Amino acid sequence: MIKECTTERLTRGQAGALLLSGVSAFLLTGARFGEFSSPLQVSLAAVVSPLQGVAVLAGSLFASVTQGTLGDAPVLLCALVMIVLSGFVLPRRTSAGMGALAAAAGLSISAGLFFVIGGIDLADLALYLCMAVLAGVAAYFAAEALTAFRPAAGGYSEPNGCAFGVCFLLVTGALGSAQLWICNLGVIFAGFVILQGAKRYGIAGGTVCGVLASAGLMLCSRELGGAAAFLALSGMAAGYFADFHKGAVCLLFLAIQGAGQLLLGTDSTAILLLLNLAAGCLLYLILPVEGILEQWLPEIGGEEAPAGFAAVQMDYLAHALAGVRQNAQQIARMLERNGCRETTVQSVCEQVCRSCSRRLECWEERYEETAEAFRCAAAGDGTELPEALQDCARAQTLLVHMQQAQRQAALHRMLSARLTESQGFLFSQMELTEELLGTAGQRLAVSYSRSMTRKVTQLLEREGYPVHTAVAYRSADGRLALELYAFADAAPDGGSVRDCLSDALGMELDYTEGRLAGEEVRICLWERPPYGLAVFAAQSSARDEEPPGDSYDQFSDGRGHQYLVLSDGMGSGRRASLDARLVLSNFRRLIEMGVSMQTAVGMVNQIMLTKSTEETFATLDIARISQETGETLLVKYGAAPTLIQQGQVVTMYQTPTFPIGIVGRPEAHVTRLRLEDSDVIVLMSDGVEESEYAFVKQKLLAGGSLQQAAQAICCKAQRSAADGRPDDITVLLAQVRRNTD
């Protein structure tokens, strides 16, 4: 089950964090900045969890024992023990400032204790107090950098840039004192990071990383820092040629560094530096870290959408809205043709009294009496005239025209009601326009990636796919998403594009088929999320010679949600089938355009209200499943009950609501729940009687093939209706499944 999988994953994650903390402490312990011991292991213990702090202490002790330096830095060891113990006793350190305070205070208190007992003199105390300040600064920026790797942070943000820079400088300096034969871990690490910075951030990234690496190496050794003086220049060149082949960039990087060493004069330190930089280049070539960096370290300012893409997307949305606008124009023309401006009294008087010889007598000499009699006749039931009009010379003709005028007035009132509904439709179009434009310009929930966009564009061009615009970005959940635009007459197959990009990017992608708007087709692809939906359906028609009046659909909105939708048209046969398909097709199109569910349903409802003079309606049953969390939304408009199987429990959800096409603003019944792996959603049309729900529950709990279960439920409902009036039947069984790698 999903809970067991989640627990297992969290356990592996905690184990990995503990191992990483211990290894980091092992490497940092014993590191020196010039002639002094580095306090970075103290800073690390102050910013990690208490359990990881124990791992830091264990790694530091193991390093001290193996290196034979256990008694060389007792002040640092004492500070480390105090910080680890305080993590279990004091409230959790939830901010970077608290971590910095813990590191600085721990080392200061430890130094003060050793000074009091005579373990260190006043000069050493002053030195350790300076180291406490350094430990606090390092802890603060380390905590700031770690926030970028927590899921809630959503990845890299510009304020963390300084934190990453300081951490890179200090770690490079600490690792620079770790020498394994001819391998200098600090130099290898610096070379690898400089090349990655140049690849992702161009000239600025290579230059900044080179400067920081030189400063870090200077901290551990003056000679090593002097030999690394050309790293900034090498990084700048690597950034300038970042789009070239990685091997060529590495050769250029080493060539510039080697030329610099020749200018300054070569010695053993310079040669070892060059060899270790070559090792860093080798790591850059063989380690597949681009995907990790793409997720956690997108470009600075990467959240801003390219102007070209924004223009294409706005154009696409404008074409999509044009179809809705044309429907509104047809409604306006219909109302204009059927307009009625005259009142009943005016109409009858114009037709009957204009040619009457007694007109002047009635309408001038007895105007008030005649007008009141006409108003009473117009307000009556049309079967007889008021007493004041009984002696009219044209009484019978007057009665006939009055009846006709009353029918016209009733028609006018009906058209006025239709006009009110149509105005609501037009207002909903305005709301839709605002939402579409807001969707096109919204940049807060995604982080656009120039490097991934460039990579995808080059891949598509190389494979010959006729895509004129492509954009790549990270969703709020940190998953890669792609949007591709092509002209309709040469649009590529979405499945073929998906297979090509999945192989090239080394990740499983899902996709939607191309959606046409105007002369353009849009194809959406996204990194496969944790959850999927397997749907099993069975249908039967009330009459064998006609299609079922029910219709269903399954689709994704391209933003992390799967939709399962069922609609049941009024009655049965072709007309009911047409209404159901109309509801589903328009709903899907609007959702895929980026419209919210509530607005999409309102639009579809207005279309159903105004599409013809006949009263037609259709139910709408929606199940929206988050593929990231399993959170499910059940939305019902006049639909039959929904059954949910969770383990050995089957729950029914039902509340009476109006279907689509009955009232101007239908109210929905909404249910929120969280589904897990293997849970089943059951959507059914009203052709399945409630008396059959016990059989449905029995089939669900029996296990086995869900497709066979859907067929069995459908057949059982058919047999139950055989003696009565048959109805269209649709049974949908949708099982939530965790995607496997």
C-alpha positions, 0 to 999 in steps of 0.5 A: 500500500502507499503508506508502506511505500512512503515509510520505506522511502522516508527511511531510505532518505533519512539513512542517506542524510545520516550517511552524508552527514557523517561523511561530510564531518569526516572530510571536514575534520582535520581541515585547516585554514592556513595554520589553524583548524577549521571549525566547519564540522561545528557549523554543520552540526548546528544546522542539521537535525539532532539525529544527523548531528549525532552522525556528524559527531560520529564522523568527526570522532572517527576522523580524529581517531584514524588521523591520530588527532583526537587530542589536537583540537579538544575545544572544537570537539567539546563544542561539537558535543555540546551542540549535538546534545543541545539539539535534543534538549533545546527547541529545534533550530528552525531558522538560519540565525538560530543555527548560526547562534548555536554554532558561535555560542557553542564554540565560544562557551567551549573556549571559555571553559578550557580557558577557565580550567587552564587548557588554553591561554588568552591568545588561544581564547581570542583565536577561538572567539574569532573562529566562533564568529567564522563558525556562526557565519558558515552555519548561517549560510549553510542553513540558507543554502540547505533551504533550497533542497527542501521540498517546500522551498521549490528549488533555488532562489536568488537570495540563496546565491550568496549562501551557495557562494560562501559555502563553496568557498569554505568547502573548497578551502576545507577540502583543499587541505585533504591530500590523498597521495597526489589527489587534492579533494578541494582542487578536484571539487573546485574544477568540477563546480567551475565547469558546472557553473559555466555550463549552467550560468555561462560567463558569469557562472564560470567567472564567479566560481573561478574567483571563489575557488581561488579564494577558497584554495588561498585559505588552505595554502598560500602556494596553492592559492597562487597557483590557482590565480587563473581559475577565474579566467579559465572559468570565464572561457568555459562559460563563453564556450558553454554550448560547445561539446563538454570535452572541448570545453574541458580541454580549453579550461585546462589549456588556459590554466596550463598556459597561465602556469607557464607564464607564472613558472611551473613547480610541483604545486602547479603541476599537481593543481593541473592534474587535480583539475583534470580529475575534476574535468573527468568527473564533469564528463562522467557524472550525470548531474544535469538532471539534479541541477536542473531541478534544484538550481534553475537559472537566476531569473529563470522564472521569467517566461521568454517573450517569444513563448508568451506571444505564441501562448497568447495567440493560441489562447486568443484562437481558442476563445474565438470559437466561444465568441462566435457562439455568443454572436449567433445568440445576439443575432437570434435575439435581435431577429426575434425582438418585440418592442410594441405593447399588447394595447398598442399592437391591437389598437393599431390593427383593429381601431385604425380603420374603424369609423368610431375611432374618434368617438372611442379614443378622443371622447372616451379615451380614459374609459377605452384605454382602461378597457383595453388594459383589462382585456390585455390582462385577462385570459383572452376568452372574453372582452370586458363589459366596456368593449361588449358594444364595440362594432368589431368586438369579435375581431378585437377578441381575436387580435387580443388573443394573438397579441397575448401570445406574442407578449408571452413569447416576448417574455420568454425571449427576455428571459433568454436574453437574461441568460445570454447576458450571463453567458456573455459575462462569463465569457468576459470572466473567461477572457480574464482568466485565460490572460491571467493564465498566460501571464502567470509566472509564480507557479513555474520556473522557466529554464533557458538551458532545458528549452535550448536543449529540447529545441536542439533535440527536436531540430536534430530529429526533424520534428517541425516544432516552431516554438518550445518551452521548458519549465519546472512546475510548483512540484519541481517536475519538468514540463514542456509545451510544444507548438507546431503549425496544424498542417505539419504537426508531429505525432505526440507519442513519437515526440514523447518517445524521442524526448524520454530517451534523450532526457533519460526520464519517463514523460507523459503527454497530451495529444495535440490540441488544435486552435486556429492554425496551431497545435499545442502538445504538452509533455511532463515528467511522469508523476508518482500516481497514475490512473487505470480506467476500465469501462463497460457500456450498453445502450437502451436500444441496440440500433442506437448509441448509448446516451452516456459518454465518458472521457479520461484526460490530463490537464498537463498540470498534474491532474487526471480527470475522469468524467461521465455525462448522461444526456436527457433520455436515450439514443442519438440526441442524448448521446449528442448532448453528453458528448457536447458537454464532455468535449467542451469541458475537456477543451476548456480544462486543457486551455487552463481554465479553472473547473468552476469556470469551465462548468459555468461555460458549458452550462451556458452553452447548453442553455442557449444552444437551442429552443428545446429544453435539454440537459445532461448530468456531469460527474467529475473525478479529479485526481492529483498525480502528485499526492493522490488528493481527489476531488469528486464534483457532481452535477445531477449525477448518480452516486459514486462509490470509493473502495479503500482497502476493504471499505466501500463508501458511497457519496451522493447528494441531489443536485441539478444537471447541466443546462437546467438553471443559470448557475448550477450548484455542485456537490464537492467531496475531497478525499485522499486516495492511495495505491490500489484504491478504486473510484466507481462512476456509474450512470443512472442506468445502474439502479441503487438496488445493484450497489450491493452487487457492485460492492461484492465485485469490488471486494472480491478482487480480480480483474477490474475489467471483468468486474465492470462488464459483470456490473453492466450485464447485471444492470441490463438483466435487472432492467429487462422486465422494465424500461431499459436505460443506457448503462455506463460503468467506470472503474478507475484504479489509482496506481503508483507509477514505477520507474 
